[in-house]
Amino acid sequence: MRTPRALVTGLAAALLLGACSTAGPAAGPADDRGGTTGPSPTAYAGPSQGASETATSTPTASTPTPAPSPTKPAPDPASIEALIATRYEGGNLRLGRERGSTDAYRQYFATYESNGLTISGRINIPRGKGPFPAVVLAHGYVDPAVYTNGETMLRERDYLARRGYVTLHIDYRNHAQSDRDPRNDANLRAGYTVDAINAGLALKKAQVVDPSRIAIIGRSMGGGVVLGVLVVRPGLFRAAVAYAPVSSDSVDNFDKWVRRDASRSGAARAVIGRLGTPEAEPAAWAATSPRTYFGRITEPLLIHHGTADEDCPLTWSRESVAALKAKGKDVELRVYPGGRHTLTSPQWDTSIRRTEAFLQQHLG
C-alpha cells in the first residue's frame, strides 16, 4: 500500500526539524535564472502577502536596526556595524508541499524564521541516512514582483543534492511567499544578509544536517550576500563560494543599479538622505561595504568569474581578491575566458566540479 503524501511529508518534516523549533544564538544586476550578538532589532512593516504553498507564516518584519546606546548613536541600518550588532534569531525550519523530488533527493517548499520574518525557499534532502553536509544558496537579482519560489540556481541545487548535500535555496524577504520588509531597498538590501545568516542557523538545528559542515554559495547579487555574511558572522559557515559576484564596494553597486535608475529613485533618495552622497561622505559609504571589514573573515572563499561578464565586471572580483589577500585571507579566483555573467556548459560543468572539490576539501 502506498504511503499517503501527507504522511510522507509529515515524517520527513519530523526527521528534518527535530531540534529546530525556534531561535538560536544592495542593488543587483540582471536576472540570473538557468557574530557577534547585540541588541535585538526593531520590528516594523506589515503582514506577509498571501502564500500558495505556505508552511508557516509570521506577519511581522524587521531589518536590523540596533537600539541606540546612551553613549553612542546606533549605526545606520545599511551599515556592516548594524549587521554585526544584530542578534540573529534563525530557526523553525518547516517543510511544506513536496514537489520536484527525484530518485536522489526529496524536494520541498520550506520556510524558516529570520528575525521576525518568515522566509520561504526550496530545500533538497538527499535520500538515505544523514546527517548530511548542507549548503545555503543565495540567488542573484530577479525582480521581486515576478520572482517565484525557488526559481533560480536549479543546476547547483540538483548537482549538489545528488552528491549528498542538503541544499536550502532561500527566496529572501519580499520574494515569493516570504514576508515583506518595505525598508529593505532603502537599507541597501541589508536584510538579504540577515536572511542568509538565519538560514545557516536554521540548518544547524536540523537533525538531517551535520551542523559542523555547512557552506554558503551565492550568485551575482547573492555573491555580495556571501561577502556580507562572511564579514558579519565569521565562523557560521565552513566555506563559501561566489559566482560572478557584485562588487565588495557598495558604491560600485549603488552607482550601477540604483543611483541612475529612475525606477529606484525613492530608494536612492532615502539612502543619500541618511548617508549623504558617496562623494561627500566616503567614510559613511565605506561602512556599508564588506571590503572595509575583510579582516574579520575566517572562512576560505572560492570565486568563479567570466571575462565577458556583461553585468558584473571581472575587475570587481579581482579587486575583492586583492583586498582579501592583503588581509591574508584564503581566497581563490577561477577565471573563465569568454564566460558571460551566467556560465554555460562546458564552463559551468568545470565550475561546479571545482565547487564540489572545494566543498569536500573544507567540509570533509
N, C-alpha and C positions, 0 to 999 in steps of 0.2 A: 504494500500500500504506500502511495506517495505521501510524503510529509507536507501538510498544508504550508503555503508560502508564509503565512503569518507566523506559524510556529518556527519555521526555519529562521526567519528574520529575528524573532524573539530570542532564540537560542544563540544566534550569532551576536546579538546585541548584549546578551548577558555575558558571553565569553569576552567580548571586547571591553565592556565597560568596567566590570569588576570593581576596581578601586578608583574609578574616575567620576565620583559623584559631584564634587564641587571644586572650589578654587584651591590653588597651590600658591607656594610661596609668592614723487612730487610730480609733479606733472609727468605724463608719459608719452611715448612715441606711438606709432601706428599699430594697428591690430596685429596680434601675433598668433592668430588661431593656428591650425595644422598640427650686575644687577643689583642690579642694586635696588633694594626696596626703598620705598619712601612714602610720602603722603598719598592717600587714596585720591584718585582723580575725581573731578567734579562732573556729575552727570548732567547732560542736557540733551534735548531732542525729543521727538515724539515717538509714537508707536511704530512698530515694524509694518511693512506693507504685506499684503496677503501672500501666502505661500501655497503653491500647489502640491508640494511634496514636503510638508512640514513634519520634522521630527520633534521639535521643541521650539518655543518662541518666548522671547523676553522683550517686552516693549519699552525698554529704556536704552539710551545710547550714551556713549561717552568717548571723548578723545582726551588723552592725558592732559590735565590742567592742574598741576600740584597746587595745594593750598599755599598761600603766601607765608613766608617766615616773618616773625616780628622784626628781624634784623636785616632781612634781605628780600627784595621783591621776587615773586615767582618768576621762573624763566618763561619765556614766550612758549606757547604750546606747540609751535612749529620747531622748536629747538631740540637738539640732541640732549641737552641737560634736562629738559622737561621729561623726555622719554626715560632717561636714566633714573630720574627721581620717582617714577611711577611704580606703584606696587601692582604687579601683574596677577590677574585672577583668572587663569585659564583652566578649563576643565569641563565636566559634564558632557563629554563626548557621547553623542547618541546616534544610533542608526535609524534610518527611515526605510523607504522603499528600496528593495533590491532590483537593480536593473543594469544590464551590460555585463553580467558575470560571464566568465569563460571557464574552460577546463582547468585553468591555472590559478584563478583567483575569483573571489566574490566581490562585487562592486555594489556600494550602497550610497544613496543620498545620506548626508551626515550633517550634524550641527554640533557646535561647541560654544562655550561661553567666552567672551572676550571683554572683560571689564565693563559689564553691564549690557553688552550687546550679544545677541545670538548671531553667529556667523555660520552660513551654510557652506557646503563643499561636497566633494566626492571622495570616497575612500575605497581603495582596493586592498583586500586582505587575502594574502596567498592561502591556498588550500594546504592543509597539513597542520602539523603541530608547531605552535610557536613556543616561546616568544620570538618575534621576527625583528630584524632591524627596520627602521622606518625613515621616511623622507617626507618633509613638508614641501609642497610645490607651490611657489608664489608666481602667479601668472603675470604676463605683460598687459599693457593697456588695451582694453576694449571698452568702448563707450558703455557706461553702466546702464544706460537706457535701453540698450539692445542685448546686453550680455545675458546669457543663460547659464544655469548651474553647470559647472564643470566642463565648459565648452572648449577649453584650451589645454595645451600640454598633453594631448591624448597619447602621443608617441612615447613620451617619457614615462607616463603612468603605466602603460601597458608593458613596456620593456622592463621596467624595474620590478613591477609586481610579479611578472613571470620569473624573475630571478630571486624571488624570496623577500622582497621589501614591501612592507605596508606603505602605501602612498596616500597621503592626505592632501588633495588639491583644494586649496581654500579659495572661496569666492571673494573675500574681503567685504567689509561694510559697504553699504549702498549698492551691492551687486546681488542679482538673483534673489534668493529668499532671505538674505542677510538683513539685519536691522539697519535703520538709517541713521546717519550721522551728518547733519546738514553743515557742520563746520569743517568737515574734513578737507575740502579743497582749499579753504582759506588757511588751513594749517599745513599746507604743502603736503597733504595726504599722509601726515604722520601716523594716522590711525591704521594704515596698512601694516606698518611695522609692529604696532601693538597687536594686530590680529595674527601676524606670523609668529610672534613670540608666544602668544597664548595657545596657538595651535601646537607648538612644541611642548608646552606644559601639559596640554590635554593628552597628547600622545604618551607622555611619560607615565600617565596614570592608567593607561590601557593595558589590560592583562596580556593581550596578544603582542605587545611591543616590549622589546628589551630597552628599558629606559636609558641604558648607557650607550646605545647605538642608534642615535638619531642624527640625521643630517638635514640640510635645507638646500633646495635648488630653486633658483629664480631666473626668469627670462625677462630681458628688456627692463621695463619698469620694475618687474619683480626682482631683477638683478640689483636694482637700487634698494629694494626692500631687504634683500640679503645683506647688503653692506650696512644698512641701518641696524638690522638685528645683531650683527657681529659686534658693532661698537656699543650698542645699548646693553646687550645681555651676553657678555662673553662667558663661554663655558656651557651655555644652554645646549648648543649643538656640538657634535664632534667634528664636523667638516661641512664645507659649503661649496656650492658650485653656482656660477653665474654665467648665463648665456647672453651675449650681446647686451651687457648692462648699460643703463643710463650713466651719466657722469656721477662721480662721487662728490662733485662740487655742485651744490643745489642751484647756484646762479646759472650754470650752463643749462640745466633743465628748465628753470623758470624762464630764461630768455627764449629758449627754443619753442616751448609749448604753451606757455601761459601769457607772457608779457605782450606778445604781438598777436594774440588770438582774440578777436573781438568777442567770441562766444564765452570767453573766460575772463572778461574784463572785471566782473564783480569780484572774483577770487583774487585777481591781480591787485585791485584797489584795496581789498581787505588786508592782504599781506603787506603791501607797501605802506598802508596806513599805520600798521603796527611796527614794522621793522625799518621803514624808510627804503629808499632805493638801494640796490646793490652798490652803486657808485658813491652814494653819500654815506652809507653805513656798512662798510665791508665787514667789520667785526661782527655785527648782528647777523649778517648772512653766513659768515663762516661758522657761526654757532649752530646753523641748521644743516651743515654739511657733514656727512660721515667722514670725509677725508681729514677734517680737523681733529678727529678722535681716533684715527687709525692706531695710535699707540695702545689702545685698550684691547685690540683684537688678540685672541689666543688660539683661534682655530685655523687650520690650513684652508686655503681657498684656491679653487681652480676656475679660471675664466676662459670661455670659448668666445672667439670673435672673428667675423669675416672681414676681409679687407675691402669689400664692396658694400658694406652695410649702409643702406640708404637712410636709416633713421638715427642710429647711434654710431657716430664715427669711431673707428678703431683707436684714434688718438685719445679718446676718453679712457679706454681701458689701459692704454699704455701709460697715461698719466697716473691712473689709480695704482697700477702695478709699481711704478717708480716711487710713488709716495709710500706704498706699503713696504717695499724693500728698504727704503730709507729708514723705516722704523724697525727693520729686522724681522719682518713678518714672513710666514711661509706662504708664498703665493706663486702660482704658475699660470702663464698666459699661453694658450694654444691658438695660433692664428691660422685661418683657412683662406688661402688665396682665392680671390674671386667670390668668396662667400657673401651672400646677402644677409639681411637682418634675420630672417628665418632660414637656417641652413636646410638644404635639401640633400638627398642621397646623391653620391656616396659620402659626402662630408658629414651629414648628420649621423650616419651609421658609425663613422670613425669617432665622432664626438661622444656618442653615448657609450661606446665601448671604453673610451678613455674615462668617462664619468664613472662607469661601473668599477673599473680598476682602481680609481681614486677612492671610491667609497669602500671597497674591500680593504684597501691599504689602511684607511684611517678608522673604519668602524670594526674591522676584524671579522 
